[in-house]
Amino acid sequence: MINKIAGKKQPNIIHHHKVIDTDITNIPDIANTLAKKLSDNSSADNYCNKFRAHKNQAKSRPVKFNSCNNEVYNN
């Protein structure tokens, strides 16, 4: 508590991550579990049919991109 008041931060230590009823304590396994969940949440399987149709239609159109390659991000 005194360290917090003095502004001295203690490193946050990850002890475990609980998935359903299983404790995951290995740091790489925790990271992989979180990555899998994020991947599942952003999966196309979660898109509604209307959005999937729109996405497929948009993907079929050619991309129009003209550039002289002098943009700052190309330097």
Buried (B, 14 or more C-beta within 10 A) or exposed (E): EEEEEEEEEEEEEEEEBEEEEEEBEEEEEBEEBEEEEEEEEEEEEEEEEEEEEEEEEEEEEEEEEEEEEEEEEEE
